[in-house]
Amino acid sequence: MVGRVLIIAGSDSGGGAGIQADIKSVSALDCFAATAITALTAQNTLGVHDVYPVHTDFIDKQINVVMTDIGADCIKTGMLHDAETIKCVVRAIDRDGSEVPLVADPVMVAKGGARLLLEDAVVALNKYLIPRASLLTPNIPEAEALTGIKASDEKALYQIGETLLEKGARSVLLKGGHLIGSTIVDRLFTSSGVEIFENPRIDTKHTHGTGCTLASAIAAGISDGLAISDAVVKAEIYLHKAIEGAPGLGSGYGPIDHTHTVRK
């Protein structure tokens, strides 16, 4: 049976990130994407121009009707916006998908700098979402905000990873794209140790939606039965090729090529 991924996240009207990037990624990797939309954004490559939150009752209903009919082999969360949304989503997952692996991308700030997670929601994210995550996928600024630890050196990076594990995440993929260097180093922290993934940095501004894309691609791999480490390997290969093929759309941070697998 095809791998099923339920994506719980916000919509990006520009099509480069959010639910749109999630659906494209999961579909391009031959899995089935269902969704529960948490917020609508008026967004393009220049930034987020407005956010319209979806009421938590309707978010809950979306999750419930999908899970009780179609089901899911993996759940992926993205933009959850505020504390009430986070609590609603975790309650719904515990009710309808308590045994389903969860890939949690703690989306806080859009590529252009707009906040997608309200300040007071960080506490709720730490308290409710992280302990439920099979895999947490923070970038460096997100990891710093969640732990209060500055990623100043290698030792601090390992301290961040271990701290997030201590908060309850079963595994943590600490993404290194915000660090300086010609090589991007991502670190997968588990109870068994740390695994390193390295990719050459591509010199481009067209990287909108890379975090959403990577997390969804990993979720697709997990839904297909891959172990988390193997799902990360496959997802990073997919993402790297998608960045290489970015179509160059828009005047700001443009989208990547989510459908390169379809044309191979």
For each residue, the residues with C-beta under 8 A, 3 or more apart:
1: 4
2: 30 31 32
3: 30 31 32 73 74 220 222 223 224 225
4: 1 31 32 34 70 71 72 73 74 223
5: 26 31 32 33 34 72 73 74 75 76 216 219 220 223
6: 34 35 36 63 66 67 70 72 74 75 76 97 100
7: 19 22 23 26 33 34 35 36 75 76 77 78 216 219
8: 35 36 38 59 63 75 76 77 78 80 89
9: 18 19 22 35 37 38 76 77 78 79 80 105 107 212
10: 18 19 37 38 39 40 41 51 78 79 81 107 116
11: 18 19 20 37 39 40 41
12: 15 16 17 18 19 20 21 41 43 209
13: 40 41 42 43 44
14: 17 20 43 44 45 208 250 255
15: 12 20 21 255
16: 12 20 21 45 208 209 253 254 255 256
17: 12 14 20 21 43 110 111 208 209 211 212 213 255
18: 9 10 11 12 21 22 41 43 78 79 209 212
19: 7 9 10 11 12 22 23 35 37 78
20: 11 12 14 15 16 17 23 24
21: 12 15 16 17 18 24 25 209 212 213 216 255 258
22: 7 9 18 19 25 26 33 35 76 78 212 213 215 216
23: 7 19 20 26 27 33 35
24: 20 21 27 28 213 258 259
25: 21 22 28 29 212 213 216 217 220 238 258
26: 5 7 22 23 29 31 32 33 216 217 219 220
27: 23 24 30 31 32 33
28: 24 25 238 258 259 260 261 262
29: 25 26 217 220 221 224 234 238 261
30: 2 3 27 220 224
31: 2 3 4 5 26 27 220 223 224
32: 2 3 4 5 26 27 70
33: 5 7 22 23 26 27 216
34: 4 5 6 7 66 70 72
35: 6 7 8 9 19 22 23 62 66
36: 6 7 8 59 62 63 66 89
37: 9 10 11 19 40 54 59 62
38: 8 9 10 53 54 59 78 79 80 81 85 89
39: 10 11 51 52 53 54 79 81 85
40: 10 11 13 37 51 52 54
41: 10 11 12 13 18 48 49 50 51 52 79 116
42: 13 48 49 50 51 52
43: 12 13 14 17 18 47 48 49 110
44: 13 14 47 49 250 252
45: 14 16 208 249 250 251 252 253 254 255
46: 112 250 251 252
47: 43 44 110 112 113 114 252
48: 41 42 43 51 110 112 114 116
49: 41 42 43 44
50: 41 42
51: 10 39 40 41 42 48 81 116
52: 39 40 41 42
53: 38 39 81 82 85
54: 37 38 39 40 58 59
55: 58 59
56: 59 60 84 85 88
57: 60 61
58: 54 55 61 62
59: 8 36 37 38 54 55 56 62 63 85 88 89 92
60: 56 57 63 64 88 91 92
61: 57 58 64 65
62: 35 36 37 58 59 65 66
63: 6 8 36 59 60 66 67 89 92 93 96
64: 60 61 67 68 92 95 96
65: 61 62 68 69
66: 6 34 35 36 62 63 69 70 71 72
67: 6 63 64 70 71 72 92 96 97
68: 64 65 71 96
69: 65 66
70: 4 6 32 34 66 67
71: 4 66 67 68
72: 4 5 6 34 66 67 75 97 100 223
73: 3 4 5 100 101 222 223 224 225
74: 3 4 5 6 100 101 102 103 219 220 222 223
75: 5 6 7 8 72 93 97 100 101 102 103 219
76: 5 6 7 8 9 22 102 103 104 105 215 216 219
77: 7 8 9 80 89 102 103 104 105 129
78: 7 8 9 10 18 19 22 38 105 107 212 215
79: 9 10 18 38 39 41 107 116 117
80: 8 9 38 77 85 86 89 107 117 121 125 129
81: 10 38 39 51 53 85 116 117 118 121
82: 53 85 86 117 118 120 121
83: 86 87 118 120 121 123 124
84: 56 87 88
85: 38 39 53 56 59 80 81 82 88 89 121
86: 80 82 83 89 90 121 124 125 128 129
87: 83 84 90 91 124 128
88: 56 59 60 84 85 91 92
89: 8 36 38 59 63 77 80 85 86 92 93 129
90: 86 87 93 94 128 129 132
91: 60 87 88 94 95
92: 59 60 63 64 67 88 89 95 96
93: 63 75 89 90 96 97 98 100 102 132
94: 90 91 97 98 132
95: 64 91 92 98
96: 63 64 67 68 92 93
97: 6 67 72 75 93 94 100
98: 93 94 95
99:
100: 6 72 73 74 75 93 97
101: 73 74 75 134 135 222
102: 74 75 76 77 93 132 133 134 135
103: 74 75 76 77 133 134 135 137 215 216 218 219 222
104: 76 77 129 130 132 133 135 136 137 169 215
105: 9 76 77 78 137 138 211 212 215
106: 117 125 129 130 136 137 138 142 146
107: 9 10 78 79 80 116 117 142 211 212
108: 115 116 117 122 141 142 145
109: 113 114 115 116 117 141 142
110: 17 43 47 48 113 114 115 116
111: 17 207 208 209 253
112: 46 47 48 252 253
113: 47 109 110
114: 47 48 109 110
115: 108 109 110 118 119
116: 10 41 48 51 79 81 107 108 109 110
117: 79 80 81 82 106 107 108 109 121 122 125
118: 81 82 83 115 121
119: 115 122
120: 82 83 123 124
121: 80 81 82 83 85 86 117 118 124 125
122: 108 117 119 125 126 145 146
123: 83 120 126 127
124: 83 86 87 120 121 127 128 129
125: 80 86 106 117 121 122 128 129 130 146
126: 122 123 129 130 146 167
127: 123 124 130 131
128: 86 87 90 124 125 131 132
129: 77 80 86 89 90 104 106 124 125 126 132 133
130: 104 106 125 126 127 133 136 146 164 167 168 169
131: 127 128 167 168 169
132: 90 93 94 102 104 128 129 168
133: 102 103 104 129 130 136 168 169 170
134: 101 102 103 169 170 171 222 228
135: 101 102 103 104 169 170 171 172 173 218 222 228
136: 104 106 130 133 164 169 171 172 173
137: 103 104 105 106 172 173 175 211 214 215 218
138: 105 106 142 143 146 164 172 173 174 175
139: 142 143 175 177 178 211
140: 143 144 151 174 175 176 177 178 179
141: 108 109 144 145 178
142: 106 107 108 109 138 139 145 146
143: 138 139 140 146 147 149 151 160 164 174
144: 140 141 147 148 149 150 151 160
145: 108 122 141 142 148
146: 106 122 125 126 130 138 142 143 164 167
147: 143 144 159 160 163 164
148: 144 145
149: 143 144 156 159 160 163
150: 144 156
151: 140 143 144 156 157 160 179
152: 156
153: 156 157
154: 157 158
155: 158 159
156: 149 150 151 152 153 159 160
157: 151 153 154 160 161 174 176 187
158: 154 155 161 162 187 194
159: 147 149 155 156 162 163
160: 143 144 147 149 151 156 157 163 164 174
161: 157 158 164 165 172 174 187 189 194
162: 158 159 165 166 189
163: 147 149 159 160 166 167
164: 130 136 138 143 146 147 160 161 167 169 172 174 189
165: 161 162 168 169 170 171 172 189 190 191
166: 162 163
167: 126 130 131 146 163 164
168: 130 131 132 133 165
169: 104 130 131 133 134 135 136 164 165 172
170: 133 134 135 165 190 191
171: 134 135 136 165 188 189 190 228
172: 135 136 137 138 161 164 165 169 188 189 190
173: 135 136 137 138 186 187 188 189 218 232
174: 138 140 143 157 160 161 164 186 187 188 189
175: 137 138 139 140 178 184 186 211 214
176: 140 157 179 184 185 186 187
177: 139 140 184 207 210
178: 139 140 141 175
179: 140 151 176 184 185
180:
181: 184 185 201
182: 200 201
183: 198 199 200 201
184: 175 176 177 179 181 198 199 200 201
185: 176 179 181 196 197 198
186: 173 174 175 176 196 197 198 199 232 236
187: 157 158 161 173 174 176 194 195 196 197
188: 171 172 173 174 194 195 196 197 228 229 232
189: 161 162 164 165 171 172 173 174 194
190: 165 170 171 172 193 194 195 228
191: 165 170
192:
193: 190
194: 158 161 187 188 189 190
195: 187 188 190 229 232
196: 185 186 187 188
197: 185 186 187 188 232 233 236
198: 183 184 185 186
199: 183 184 186 236 240
200: 182 183 184
201: 181 182 183 184
202: 240 243 244
203:
204: 207 243 246
205: 252 253 254
206: 243 246 247 248 249 253 254 255 256
207: 111 177 204 210 243 246 253 256
208: 14 16 17 45 111 252 253 254 255 256
209: 12 16 17 18 21 111 212 213 255 256
210: 177 207 213 214 239 243 256
211: 17 105 107 137 139 175 214 215
212: 9 17 18 21 22 25 78 105 107 209 215 216
213: 17 21 22 24 25 209 210 216 217 238 239 242 256 258
214: 137 175 210 211 217 218 235 236 239
215: 22 76 78 103 104 105 137 211 212 218 219
216: 5 7 21 22 25 26 33 76 103 212 213 219 220
217: 25 26 29 213 214 220 221 231 234 235 238 239
218: 103 135 137 173 214 215 221 222 228 231 232 235
219: 5 7 26 74 75 76 103 215 216 222 223 231
220: 3 5 25 26 29 30 31 74 216 217 223 224 231 235
221: 29 217 218 224 226 230 231 232 234 235
222: 3 73 74 101 103 134 135 218 219 225 226 228 231
223: 3 4 5 31 72 73 74 219 220
224: 3 29 30 31 73 220 221 231
225: 3 73 222
226: 221 222 230 231 234
227: 230 231
228: 134 135 171 188 190 218 222 231 232
229: 188 195 232 233
230: 221 226 227 233 234
231: 217 218 219 220 221 222 224 226 227 228 234 235
232: 173 186 188 195 197 218 221 228 229 235 236
233: 197 229 230 236 237
234: 29 217 221 226 230 231 237 238
235: 214 217 218 220 221 231 232 238 239
236: 186 197 199 214 232 233 239 240
237: 233 234 240 241
238: 25 28 29 213 217 234 235 241 242 261
239: 210 213 214 217 235 236 242 243 256
240: 199 202 236 237 243 244
241: 237 238 244 245 257 260
242: 213 238 239 245 246 256 257 258 260
243: 202 204 206 207 210 239 240 246 256 257
244: 202 240 241 257
245: 241 242 256 257 260
246: 204 206 207 242 243 254 255 256 257
247: 206 254 255 257
248: 206 254
249: 45 206 254 255
250: 14 44 45 46 253 254 255
251: 45 46
252: 44 45 46 47 112 205 208
253: 16 45 111 112 205 206 207 208 250
254: 16 45 205 206 208 246 247 248 249 250
255: 14 15 16 17 21 45 206 208 209 246 247 249 250 258
256: 16 206 207 208 209 210 213 239 242 243 245 246
257: 241 242 243 244 245 246 247 260
258: 21 24 25 28 213 242 255
259: 24 28 262 263
260: 28 241 242 245 257 263 264
261: 28 29 238 264
262: 28 259
263: 259 260
264: 260 261
